[in-house]
């Protein structure tokens, strides 16, 4: 080999060595800038270890006998009623679902220092850590937003198998905006924590997991709605999902919650579940909780008779009202017959546009027993627009409310400056037909 050939080979060797050194420098720089780069590369190459979760919950029983008649002493948890609980404990917001084919959500309550910004928003940036600690690996959990009825919303969710999706629900009809997809960027398994983030700006919605943008999709009809954290069960119940380290912003204002205390949490707490032969409805401050027999859309009635016992078990009775609601079609329009701690009755038609209607001036019903630990039996019927009421077997009169509204019937608890637990028992609900 001549001198020129050796010289050319040495130049090639030097060039390759220099290239390797440059690549090592770049790689080390990337590791400094992106410390979890090796893990990201490993996640990118990950393969699913399980099939995608179910696309839908199982259809509800549509063969409900008519006229509708429901009798319940709440001796055992029943899929006829919501069975879930949300509470701040151990510096986390803990959500529990006790039955399969169920869902639970906790509501962002707005900004205390910006009263013009309520809990209904369209554009926002929300980040939260989420950890499933118990339950089946096909459950879904994440951020639910632009919620305009209890069953109309958009939800960006992941699950313990390492899959993610974005769905839209419209009055209970669920469709995929992005169907279940596997991502190696999701840490799978129970007790694995993943950071979720949703950025909604006009028609654009971006979903991130652990700092990686998974997708940007279009919502062609963006609307203001409630901002929530939510979980859904499919084939199994007994689900526990914890949320923590909330960071968010909307309308130029930022908010955060590390769930250090239940009294300062900016997400609603409460629950509705059967235990000890009672149906417990639990609520945090300034929150209303109501529950109807499920499936709501299949238990709607127009004229009915309902009888139920109610007892304030915890909370300041002067800051609590409870009773019966009806005409509920899941759109936050319903009529309430409620009693406050002084035994004062109110009959109000709630409207989601703020145009509420009061049928009577508040008046004290002497038959209603006041105080905590005291049980009242509410016995009411609505027939052809006439509402008749008995309290503790004492007839307190009737009132014309116009045409009887069609919708579901249930129990409601309204809290002011207190947390509350109201127990219900011995329920009968009978549809009245012409």
C-alpha positions as CSV (number, residue, x, y, z in Angstrom):
1,X,0.0,0.0,0.0
2,X,1.4,3.4,-1.0
3,X,1.9,6.4,1.2
4,X,-1.2,8.2,-0.3
5,X,-3.4,5.2,0.3
6,X,-2.3,5.0,4.0
7,X,-2.9,8.7,4.3
8,X,-6.4,8.4,2.9
9,X,-7.2,5.5,5.2
10,X,-6.0,7.4,8.3
11,X,-8.1,10.4,7.2
12,X,-11.2,8.1,7.1
13,X,-10.4,6.7,10.5
14,X,-9.9,10.2,12.0
15,X,-13.2,11.3,10.4
16,X,-15.1,8.3,11.7
17,X,-13.5,8.7,15.2
18,X,-14.5,12.4,15.1
19,X,-18.1,11.5,14.1
20,X,-18.4,9.0,16.9
21,X,-17.1,11.6,19.4
22,X,-19.6,14.2,18.1
23,X,-22.4,11.6,18.3
24,X,-21.4,10.8,21.9
25,X,-21.3,14.5,22.8
26,X,-24.8,15.0,21.2
27,X,-26.1,11.9,23.0
28,X,-24.7,13.1,26.4
29,X,-26.2,16.6,25.8
30,X,-29.6,15.1,25.0
31,X,-29.4,13.0,28.2
32,X,-28.6,16.2,30.2
33,X,-31.5,18.1,28.5
34,X,-33.9,15.1,28.5
35,X,-32.9,12.9,31.5
36,X,-35.4,10.2,30.8
37,X,-34.3,9.8,27.1
38,X,-33.3,6.1,27.5
39,X,-36.7,5.4,29.1
40,X,-38.5,7.3,26.3
41,X,-36.7,5.3,23.7
42,X,-37.6,2.1,25.5
43,X,-41.2,3.2,25.7
44,X,-41.3,4.1,22.1
45,X,-40.3,0.5,21.3
46,X,-42.6,-1.0,23.8
47,X,-45.3,-3.5,22.6
48,X,-48.7,-4.1,24.3
49,X,-48.9,-6.9,26.7
50,X,-52.7,-7.1,26.6
51,X,-55.6,-6.4,24.2
52,X,-57.3,-3.0,24.1
53,X,-60.0,-2.4,26.8
54,X,-63.7,-2.6,25.8
55,X,-64.8,0.2,23.6
56,X,-68.1,0.6,25.5
57,X,-69.8,-0.3,28.7
58,X,-72.4,-3.0,28.4
59,X,-75.8,-1.8,27.3
60,X,-78.1,-1.1,30.2
61,X,-81.2,-3.2,30.7
62,X,-83.9,-1.6,28.5
63,X,-86.6,-4.1,29.5
64,X,-87.8,-2.2,32.5
65,X,-91.4,-3.1,33.3
66,X,-94.0,-0.4,33.0
67,X,-95.7,1.2,34.8
68,X,-92.4,1.7,36.6
69,X,-92.3,0.5,40.2
70,X,-89.2,0.6,42.4
71,X,-89.0,-0.5,46.0
72,X,-85.7,-0.4,47.8
73,X,-84.6,-0.7,51.4
74,X,-80.9,-0.4,50.4
75,X,-79.8,-3.6,52.2
76,X,-77.2,-4.4,49.6
77,X,-75.4,-2.2,46.9
78,X,-77.5,-2.3,43.8
79,X,-76.7,-1.3,40.2
80,X,-80.1,0.5,40.3
81,X,-78.2,3.3,42.2
82,X,-74.9,5.0,41.9
83,X,-72.2,3.4,44.1
84,X,-69.2,5.7,44.2
85,X,-67.2,7.9,46.5
86,X,-64.7,10.8,46.2
87,X,-62.6,12.2,49.1
88,X,-59.3,13.9,49.8
89,X,-57.2,11.6,51.9
90,X,-53.4,11.1,52.4
91,X,-52.7,14.1,50.2
92,X,-54.5,12.7,47.2
93,X,-58.0,13.0,45.7
94,X,-59.2,9.4,45.9
95,X,-62.1,8.1,43.7
96,X,-63.8,4.8,44.2
97,X,-66.3,2.9,42.1
98,X,-67.9,-0.1,43.7
99,X,-69.7,-1.7,40.7
100,X,-68.9,-2.6,37.1
101,X,-70.4,-0.7,34.2
102,X,-70.2,2.5,36.3
103,X,-68.7,5.9,36.3
104,X,-67.7,8.7,38.7
105,X,-66.5,12.2,38.3
106,X,-65.3,15.0,40.6
107,X,-66.1,18.6,39.6
108,X,-63.6,21.5,39.5
109,X,-65.4,24.2,41.6
110,X,-63.9,27.3,39.9
111,X,-61.7,30.1,41.1
112,X,-62.5,31.5,44.5
113,X,-60.6,34.7,43.8
114,X,-62.2,35.2,40.3
115,X,-66.0,34.7,40.8
116,X,-66.7,35.6,37.2
117,X,-64.8,32.4,36.2
118,X,-67.2,29.6,37.2
119,X,-66.8,25.8,36.9
120,X,-68.0,25.9,33.2
121,X,-65.1,26.7,30.8
122,X,-64.3,26.0,27.2
123,X,-60.6,26.8,26.9
124,X,-58.2,25.5,29.5
125,X,-54.9,23.8,30.3
126,X,-55.1,21.1,32.9
127,X,-52.4,18.7,34.1
128,X,-52.8,16.0,36.8
129,X,-51.0,12.9,38.1
130,X,-53.2,9.8,38.1
131,X,-52.6,6.4,39.8
132,X,-54.9,3.3,39.7
133,X,-54.4,1.4,43.0
134,X,-57.2,-1.2,42.8
135,X,-59.5,-2.7,40.3
136,X,-59.5,-4.3,36.8
137,X,-57.0,-3.3,34.2
138,X,-59.7,-2.4,31.7
139,X,-60.9,0.6,33.7
140,X,-60.5,4.0,32.2
141,X,-59.6,7.3,34.0
142,X,-58.6,10.8,33.1
143,X,-59.8,14.3,32.3
144,X,-63.5,14.9,31.4
145,X,-64.4,18.3,30.1
146,X,-66.9,20.5,28.2
147,X,-69.5,18.6,30.2
148,X,-73.0,20.1,29.6
149,X,-75.1,17.3,31.1
150,X,-74.1,14.5,33.4
151,X,-73.8,12.2,30.3
152,X,-72.6,14.8,27.6
153,X,-68.9,15.5,27.6
154,X,-65.5,14.8,26.1
155,X,-63.0,12.6,28.0
156,X,-59.3,11.9,27.5
157,X,-58.4,8.7,29.3
158,X,-55.8,6.1,29.8
159,X,-55.9,2.7,31.5
160,X,-53.5,0.2,33.3
161,X,-52.9,-1.8,30.1
162,X,-51.1,1.2,28.5
163,X,-53.8,2.3,26.2
164,X,-55.4,5.8,25.7
165,X,-58.4,7.2,23.9
166,X,-60.6,10.3,23.5
167,X,-64.4,9.9,23.5
168,X,-67.4,12.1,23.2
169,X,-70.6,11.4,25.0
170,X,-73.9,12.9,23.9
171,X,-76.8,12.2,26.3
172,X,-75.2,8.8,27.0
173,X,-74.3,7.9,23.4
174,X,-70.5,7.4,23.3
175,X,-68.5,7.7,20.2
176,X,-64.7,7.7,19.6
177,X,-62.9,10.8,18.7
178,X,-59.8,8.7,18.9
179,X,-60.3,5.0,19.6
180,X,-58.2,3.0,22.1
181,X,-54.5,3.1,21.1
182,X,-51.5,1.6,22.8
183,X,-48.6,3.9,23.8
184,X,-45.3,3.0,25.3
185,X,-45.2,6.4,26.9
186,X,-47.9,5.2,29.4
187,X,-46.5,3.4,32.4
188,X,-48.8,0.3,32.8
189,X,-49.9,-1.6,35.8
190,X,-51.5,-0.9,39.2
191,X,-49.8,1.7,41.4
192,X,-48.1,3.2,38.4
193,X,-48.4,7.0,38.2
194,X,-48.9,8.8,34.9
195,X,-49.1,12.5,34.3
196,X,-52.0,13.6,32.0
197,X,-52.5,16.9,30.4
198,X,-55.2,18.3,28.2
199,X,-55.0,21.7,26.4
200,X,-58.2,22.9,24.9
201,X,-58.1,26.0,22.8
202,X,-61.1,26.7,20.5
203,X,-61.5,23.8,18.2
204,X,-58.1,22.3,19.0
205,X,-57.7,19.7,21.8
206,X,-54.2,18.3,22.6
207,X,-53.6,15.3,24.9
208,X,-50.3,14.6,26.6
209,X,-49.1,11.7,28.7
210,X,-45.9,12.0,30.7
211,X,-44.9,15.1,28.8
212,X,-45.4,13.5,25.4
213,X,-48.1,14.9,23.1
214,X,-50.1,11.9,21.9
215,X,-52.5,13.7,19.6
216,X,-54.2,16.9,18.6
217,X,-57.8,16.6,17.5
218,X,-60.6,18.9,16.5
219,X,-63.8,19.7,18.4
220,X,-65.8,21.5,15.7
221,X,-68.4,22.7,18.1
222,X,-66.5,23.9,21.2
223,X,-68.7,24.9,24.1
224,X,-68.3,25.8,27.7
225,X,-68.9,23.0,30.2
226,X,-67.8,21.6,33.5
227,X,-64.2,20.5,34.0
228,X,-63.8,17.2,35.8
229,X,-61.6,14.3,36.7
230,X,-63.3,11.0,36.1
231,X,-63.1,7.2,36.1
232,X,-65.1,4.4,34.4
233,X,-65.4,0.7,35.1
234,X,-66.2,-2.0,32.5
235,X,-66.1,-5.7,33.3
236,X,-65.3,-5.4,37.0
237,X,-65.9,-3.0,39.9
238,X,-64.1,-2.2,43.1
239,X,-62.0,0.5,41.4
240,X,-59.8,3.0,43.2
241,X,-58.0,5.8,41.3
242,X,-56.0,8.6,42.9
243,X,-55.5,12.1,41.4
244,X,-52.8,14.5,42.6
245,X,-50.7,17.5,41.7
246,X,-53.2,19.4,39.7
247,X,-51.9,22.4,37.6
248,X,-54.2,24.3,35.4
249,X,-55.1,27.6,33.9
250,X,-58.2,29.2,32.2
251,X,-59.0,32.7,31.1
252,X,-55.5,33.9,32.0
253,X,-55.9,32.6,35.6
254,X,-53.9,29.7,37.0
255,X,-54.9,27.2,39.7
256,X,-53.3,24.3,41.5
257,X,-54.2,21.7,44.1
258,X,-51.9,19.2,45.8
259,X,-54.9,18.0,48.0
260,X,-53.2,18.8,51.2
261,X,-56.6,19.2,52.9
262,X,-60.2,18.3,52.1
263,X,-61.3,21.8,53.2
264,X,-59.1,23.6,50.6
265,X,-59.6,21.2,47.7
266,X,-60.9,22.8,44.5
267,X,-62.6,19.6,43.3
268,X,-65.9,18.4,44.7
269,X,-66.0,15.6,47.2
270,X,-68.8,13.3,48.1
271,X,-70.5,10.0,47.2
272,X,-73.6,8.0,46.9
273,X,-73.6,4.3,48.0
274,X,-75.6,1.7,49.9
275,X,-74.2,0.6,53.3
276,X,-75.7,-0.5,56.6
277,X,-79.2,-0.7,55.2
278,X,-79.2,3.0,54.1
279,X,-78.4,4.9,50.9
280,X,-75.8,7.5,51.9
281,X,-75.5,10.8,49.9
282,X,-72.4,12.7,51.0
283,X,-71.4,16.2,49.7
284,X,-68.7,18.8,50.2
285,X,-69.3,22.5,50.8
286,X,-71.4,24.5,48.2
287,X,-72.1,21.3,46.2
288,X,-75.4,19.7,45.3
289,X,-75.6,15.9,44.9
290,X,-78.6,14.1,43.5
291,X,-79.1,10.5,42.5
292,X,-81.8,8.9,40.4
293,X,-82.5,5.2,39.8
294,X,-80.4,3.8,36.9
295,X,-80.4,3.7,34.0
296,X,-81.8,7.3,34.2
297,X,-83.1,7.5,30.6
298,X,-85.1,4.3,31.1
299,X,-86.7,5.4,34.5
300,X,-88.2,8.6,33.3
301,X,-91.8,9.2,34.3
302,X,-94.3,12.0,34.1
303,X,-96.9,11.4,36.9
304,X,-95.7,9.4,39.9
305,X,-95.9,8.7,43.6
306,X,-92.7,8.6,45.7
307,X,-92.1,8.0,49.4
308,X,-88.7,8.0,51.1
309,X,-87.2,8.5,54.6
310,X,-84.4,11.1,55.0
311,X,-82.0,11.7,57.9
312,X,-79.2,14.2,58.3
313,X,-76.4,12.2,59.7
314,X,-73.5,14.6,59.5
315,X,-73.0,18.3,58.9
316,X,-74.6,21.5,60.2
317,X,-78.4,21.1,59.6
318,X,-78.8,24.8,59.2
319,X,-76.5,24.6,56.1
320,X,-78.2,21.6,54.5
321,X,-81.3,21.0,52.5
322,X,-82.6,17.7,51.2
323,X,-85.6,16.2,49.5
324,X,-86.9,14.9,46.2
325,X,-86.2,16.0,42.6
326,X,-88.1,15.1,39.5
327,X,-88.4,15.9,35.8
328,X,-84.7,15.3,35.5
329,X,-83.6,14.5,31.9
330,X,-79.8,14.8,32.7
331,X,-79.5,18.3,31.4
332,X,-79.5,20.1,34.9
333,X,-83.1,21.0,34.4
334,X,-85.3,19.6,37.2
335,X,-87.8,20.4,39.9
336,X,-86.9,20.2,43.6
337,X,-89.0,19.8,46.7
338,X,-86.5,20.4,49.5
339,X,-86.4,21.2,53.2
340,X,-83.7,23.1,55.0
341,X,-82.6,22.8,58.6
342,X,-85.4,25.0,59.9
343,X,-88.0,22.8,58.2
344,X,-88.6,25.4,55.5
345,X,-89.9,24.0,52.2
346,X,-89.0,25.3,48.8
347,X,-90.4,24.1,45.5
348,X,-88.1,25.3,42.7
349,X,-87.7,24.5,39.0
350,X,-84.0,24.5,38.3
351,X,-82.9,25.6,34.8
352,X,-79.4,25.3,33.3
353,X,-79.8,28.7,31.8
354,X,-80.2,30.4,35.2
355,X,-83.9,31.1,34.8
356,X,-85.1,29.2,37.8
357,X,-88.7,29.3,38.8
358,X,-90.0,29.2,42.4
359,X,-93.5,27.9,42.8
360,X,-94.1,29.1,46.4
361,X,-92.5,31.5,48.8
362,X,-90.4,29.5,51.4
363,X,-92.5,28.5,54.3
364,X,-91.9,26.4,57.4
365,X,-93.7,23.1,57.5
366,X,-94.4,22.3,61.2
367,X,-94.7,18.6,60.4
368,X,-91.1,18.5,59.4
369,X,-88.7,17.4,62.2
370,X,-85.6,19.5,62.4
371,X,-82.1,18.7,63.6
372,X,-79.5,16.0,63.0
373,X,-80.3,12.3,63.5
374,X,-84.0,12.9,63.0
375,X,-85.8,11.0,60.3
376,X,-88.5,12.6,58.1
377,X,-90.8,10.7,55.7
378,X,-91.4,12.6,52.5
379,X,-94.5,11.3,50.7
380,X,-95.4,13.1,47.5
381,X,-97.2,12.6,44.2
382,X,-97.4,14.5,41.0
383,X,-100.4,13.9,38.8
384,X,-101.7,16.0,35.9
385,X,-99.7,19.0,37.1
386,X,-100.8,18.8,40.8
387,X,-98.1,18.2,43.4
388,X,-99.5,16.7,46.7
389,X,-97.3,16.3,49.8
390,X,-97.4,14.6,53.1
391,X,-94.6,14.9,55.7
392,X,-94.5,12.2,58.4
393,X,-98.0,11.1,57.4
394,X,-99.4,14.6,57.9
395,X,-101.1,16.1,54.8
396,X,-99.5,19.5,54.1
397,X,-101.4,20.3,51.0
398,X,-101.1,20.5,47.2
399,X,-100.0,23.0,44.6
400,X,-100.5,23.4,40.8
401,X,-97.2,23.3,39.0
402,X,-98.6,23.4,35.5
403,X,-97.9,20.4,33.2
404,X,-96.1,17.6,34.9
405,X,-92.5,17.5,33.7
406,X,-91.2,14.2,32.2
407,X,-88.0,12.9,33.7
408,X,-86.3,10.8,36.3
409,X,-87.1,11.0,40.0
410,X,-84.6,10.8,42.8
411,X,-83.1,12.3,46.0
412,X,-81.1,15.5,46.3
413,X,-78.8,17.0,49.0
414,X,-77.7,20.6,48.8
415,X,-74.9,22.0,51.0
416,X,-73.9,25.5,51.8
417,X,-71.0,26.1,54.2
418,X,-70.7,22.6,55.5
419,X,-70.0,19.0,54.5
420,X,-73.0,16.7,54.8
421,X,-74.2,13.2,54.9
422,X,-77.9,12.5,54.4
423,X,-79.2,8.9,54.6
424,X,-82.2,7.7,52.7
425,X,-84.2,4.6,53.3
426,X,-87.5,2.8,52.6
427,X,-88.0,4.1,49.1
428,X,-91.0,3.4,46.9
429,X,-91.4,5.0,43.5
430,X,-94.5,4.2,41.4
431,X,-95.4,5.6,38.0
432,X,-99.0,6.8,37.8
433,X,-100.6,6.3,34.4
434,X,-103.8,7.9,33.0
